[in-house]
């Protein structure tokens, strides 16, 4: 792809990312993304990404693919027999790393808007990598004292809480540097809470 086309594509991607995060996936007209990217051709986004869904998929892959690599590295260290906390940390730590950049924080604010996809986590989609599926599959099998239906619901709850918590922290960080917990404490606390969701006793157990 020629340099100018690459620059245009990256500009459209960044502006879509920024606007989706701040205004909402379904509230941003395509023309606003094109204008924000400084493009006069109203079809520029469709040319580079095919559609609004195409640019969203590109955003999810841009951030999700490297995150999945990091999760795979952590999974390799703890192994499938690792503690629930270590496995949850393998999900949270690479995800929380996006807090370090403006683009990453925008990504974190976009993901919870896709909550309708969360129950389909094991079917794969842009930004949902093999390592994420592998870790969640291991966690879904625990504890065996709970019914499969309850364990399935808890995995979805874990995804929802993790993404919402990181989205809110990203929003707060965009407003200013003051937060209740520093980043290591925040990540550790969220990991503990997510472990609690998975391991909490169920009535009758």
C-alpha positions as a Python dict, from the first residue, in 0.01 Angstrom:
ca = {
    (1, 'X'): (0, 0, 0),
    (2, 'X'): (148, 342, -95),
    (3, 'X'): (266, 560, 191),
    (4, 'X'): (-13, 819, 150),
    (5, 'X'): (-276, 544, 148),
    (6, 'X'): (-121, 392, 460),
    (7, 'X'): (-128, 729, 635),
    (8, 'X'): (-491, 780, 537),
    (9, 'X'): (-584, 435, 664),
    (10, 'X'): (-409, 492, 998),
    (11, 'X'): (-572, 834, 1037),
    (12, 'X'): (-919, 691, 972),
    (13, 'X'): (-850, 409, 1215),
    (14, 'X'): (-734, 644, 1490),
    (15, 'X'): (-1024, 886, 1449),
    (16, 'X'): (-1276, 601, 1447),
    (17, 'X'): (-1115, 466, 1762),
    (18, 'X'): (-1129, 803, 1935),
    (19, 'X'): (-1488, 879, 1836),
    (20, 'X'): (-1620, 530, 1911),
    (21, 'X'): (-1469, 549, 2259),
    (22, 'X'): (-1610, 890, 2343),
    (23, 'X'): (-1943, 899, 2162),
    (24, 'X'): (-2037, 533, 2124),
    (25, 'X'): (-2016, 279, 1844),
    (26, 'X'): (-2364, 349, 1714),
    (27, 'X'): (-2369, 725, 1766),
    (28, 'X'): (-2085, 823, 1533),
    (29, 'X'): (-2178, 888, 1167),
    (30, 'X'): (-1927, 755, 916),
    (31, 'X'): (-1894, 1101, 767),
    (32, 'X'): (-1777, 1237, 1104),
    (33, 'X'): (-1491, 985, 1110),
    (34, 'X'): (-1395, 1079, 755),
    (35, 'X'): (-1403, 1450, 833),
    (36, 'X'): (-1206, 1409, 1156),
    (37, 'X'): (-939, 1224, 958),
    (38, 'X'): (-913, 1522, 723),
    (39, 'X'): (-1050, 1338, 422),
    (40, 'X'): (-1267, 1506, 161),
    (41, 'X'): (-1379, 1186, -7),
    (42, 'X'): (-1689, 1067, 179),
    (43, 'X'): (-1624, 707, 75),
    (44, 'X'): (-1270, 697, 217),
    (45, 'X'): (-1364, 478, 512),
    (46, 'X'): (-1549, 227, 296),
    (47, 'X'): (-1257, 221, 53),
    (48, 'X'): (-1005, 130, 323),
    (49, 'X'): (-1216, -84, 556),
    (50, 'X'): (-1526, -184, 362),
    (51, 'X'): (-1771, -63, 625),
    (52, 'X'): (-1816, 65, 981),
    (53, 'X'): (-1790, -297, 1097),
    (54, 'X'): (-1467, -331, 904),
    (55, 'X'): (-1299, -41, 1082),
    (56, 'X'): (-1424, -172, 1418),
    (57, 'X'): (-1277, -515, 1342),
    (58, 'X'): (-947, -348, 1249),
    (59, 'X'): (-942, -163, 1584),
    (60, 'X'): (-1012, -483, 1777),
    (61, 'X'): (-742, -674, 1592),
    (62, 'X'): (-488, -392, 1623),
    (63, 'X'): (-505, -406, 2002),
    (64, 'X'): (-639, -754, 2064),
    (65, 'X'): (-383, -952, 1864),
    (66, 'X'): (-74, -828, 2058),
    (67, 'X'): (-267, -871, 2383),
    (68, 'X'): (-336, -1232, 2294),
    (69, 'X'): (34, -1294, 2235),
    (70, 'X'): (112, -1164, 2584),
    (71, 'X'): (-162, -1380, 2732),
    (72, 'X'): (-11, -1682, 2559),
    (73, 'X'): (328, -1606, 2711),
    (74, 'X'): (178, -1588, 3058),
    (75, 'X'): (-25, -1904, 3004),
    (76, 'X'): (292, -2085, 2901),
    (77, 'X'): (453, -1979, 3230),
    (78, 'X'): (169, -2090, 3461),
    (79, 'X'): (44, -2385, 3255),
    (80, 'X'): (-310, -2520, 3233),
    (81, 'X'): (-283, -2652, 3589),
    (82, 'X'): (-192, -2311, 3726),
    (83, 'X'): (-391, -2149, 4002),
    (84, 'X'): (-713, -1972, 3916),
    (85, 'X'): (-556, -1646, 4027),
    (86, 'X'): (-254, -1689, 3801),
    (87, 'X'): (-478, -1769, 3506),
    (88, 'X'): (-702, -1469, 3573),
    (89, 'X'): (-393, -1252, 3603),
    (90, 'X'): (-288, -1380, 3259),
    (91, 'X'): (-611, -1226, 3131),
    (92, 'X'): (-601, -901, 3326),
    (93, 'X'): (-237, -792, 3316),
    (94, 'X'): (-197, -776, 2935),
    (95, 'X'): (-539, -614, 2904),
    (96, 'X'): (-459, -348, 3164),
    (97, 'X'): (-139, -260, 2976),
    (98, 'X'): (-358, -62, 2736),
    (99, 'X'): (-406, 197, 3009),
    (100, 'X'): (-59, 330, 2928),
    (101, 'X'): (-156, 503, 2601),
    (102, 'X'): (-437, 721, 2476),
    (103, 'X'): (-508, 477, 2194),
    (104, 'X'): (-512, 190, 2439),
    (105, 'X'): (-750, 370, 2672),
    (106, 'X'): (-985, 434, 2381),
    (107, 'X'): (-973, 63, 2298),
    (108, 'X'): (-1063, -23, 2657),
    (109, 'X'): (-1364, 209, 2634),
    (110, 'X'): (-1482, 45, 2311),
    (111, 'X'): (-1475, -319, 2418),
    (112, 'X'): (-1758, -307, 2677),
    (113, 'X'): (-1987, -168, 2409),
    (114, 'X'): (-1968, -513, 2250),
    (115, 'X'): (-2124, -692, 2546),
    (116, 'X'): (-2370, -874, 2321),
    (117, 'X'): (-2071, -1076, 2195),
    (118, 'X'): (-1942, -1179, 2536),
    (119, 'X'): (-2147, -1497, 2564),
    (120, 'X'): (-1998, -1604, 2229),
    (121, 'X'): (-1638, -1576, 2350),
    (122, 'X'): (-1547, -1930, 2246),
    (123, 'X'): (-1665, -1885, 1888),
    (124, 'X'): (-1390, -1641, 1793),
    (125, 'X'): (-1418, -1293, 1648),
    (126, 'X'): (-1177, -1008, 1562),
    (127, 'X'): (-972, -929, 1872),
    (128, 'X'): (-1071, -1255, 2044),
    (129, 'X'): (-758, -1464, 2014),
    (130, 'X'): (-674, -1829, 2066),
    (131, 'X'): (-498, -1765, 2396),
    (132, 'X'): (-793, -1577, 2542),
    (133, 'X'): (-1018, -1868, 2446),
    (134, 'X'): (-769, -2117, 2590),
    (135, 'X'): (-751, -1943, 2928),
    (136, 'X'): (-1126, -1895, 2954),
    (137, 'X'): (-1182, -2259, 2861),
    (138, 'X'): (-956, -2372, 3145),
    (139, 'X'): (-1132, -2143, 3390),
    (140, 'X'): (-1476, -2250, 3270),
    (141, 'X'): (-1399, -2605, 3384),
    (142, 'X'): (-1347, -2486, 3743),
    (143, 'X'): (-1467, -2564, 4006),
    (144, 'X'): (-1628, -2889, 3906),
    (145, 'X'): (-1851, -2876, 4212),
    (146, 'X'): (-2057, -2618, 4023),
    (147, 'X'): (-2289, -2700, 3736),
    (148, 'X'): (-2169, -2628, 3381),
    (149, 'X'): (-2447, -2371, 3344),
    (150, 'X'): (-2329, -2172, 3648),
    (151, 'X'): (-1967, -2191, 3536),
    (152, 'X'): (-2064, -2064, 3192),
    (153, 'X'): (-2251, -1770, 3343),
    (154, 'X'): (-1957, -1685, 3564),
    (155, 'X'): (-1718, -1668, 3271),
    (156, 'X'): (-1946, -1415, 3100),
    (157, 'X'): (-1968, -1220, 3428),
    (158, 'X'): (-1588, -1221, 3449),
    (159, 'X'): (-1557, -1081, 3097),
    (160, 'X'): (-1818, -813, 3165),
    (161, 'X'): (-1662, -698, 3492),
    (162, 'X'): (-1306, -702, 3361),
    (163, 'X'): (-1393, -496, 3055),
    (164, 'X'): (-1619, -253, 3242),
    (165, 'X'): (-1367, -197, 3521),
    (166, 'X'): (-1086, -125, 3277),
    (167, 'X'): (-1313, 98, 3070),
    (168, 'X'): (-1401, 306, 3373),
    (169, 'X'): (-1039, 339, 3480),
    (170, 'X'): (-949, 446, 3126),
    (171, 'X'): (-1222, 711, 3138),
    (172, 'X'): (-1106, 842, 3476),
    (173, 'X'): (-743, 855, 3362),
    (174, 'X'): (-846, 1061, 3060),
    (175, 'X'): (-1002, 1318, 3293),
    (176, 'X'): (-701, 1349, 3518),
    (177, 'X'): (-427, 1162, 3703),
    (178, 'X'): (-619, 1120, 4033),
    (179, 'X'): (-736, 762, 4096),
    (180, 'X'): (-820, 577, 4415),
    (181, 'X'): (-567, 297, 4358),
    (182, 'X'): (-236, 302, 4177),
    (183, 'X'): (-212, 70, 3879),
    (184, 'X'): (-51, -233, 4048),
    (185, 'X'): (-306, -219, 4331),
    (186, 'X'): (-591, -174, 4083),
    (187, 'X'): (-483, -476, 3877),
    (188, 'X'): (-431, -691, 4186),
    (189, 'X'): (-767, -595, 4333),
    (190, 'X'): (-953, -657, 4008),
    (191, 'X'): (-784, -996, 3975),
    (192, 'X'): (-895, -1088, 4327),
    (193, 'X'): (-1253, -980, 4255),
    (194, 'X'): (-1265, -1184, 3935),
    (195, 'X'): (-1130, -1490, 4114),
    (196, 'X'): (-1405, -1440, 4370),
    (197, 'X'): (-1666, -1450, 4094),
    (198, 'X'): (-1533, -1783, 3970),
    (199, 'X'): (-1480, -1948, 4307),
    (200, 'X'): (-1774, -1818, 4510),
    (201, 'X'): (-1982, -2101, 4657),
    (202, 'X'): (-2323, -2162, 4507),
    (203, 'X'): (-2636, -2244, 4712),
    (204, 'X'): (-2651, -2618, 4763),
    (205, 'X'): (-2277, -2666, 4720),
}
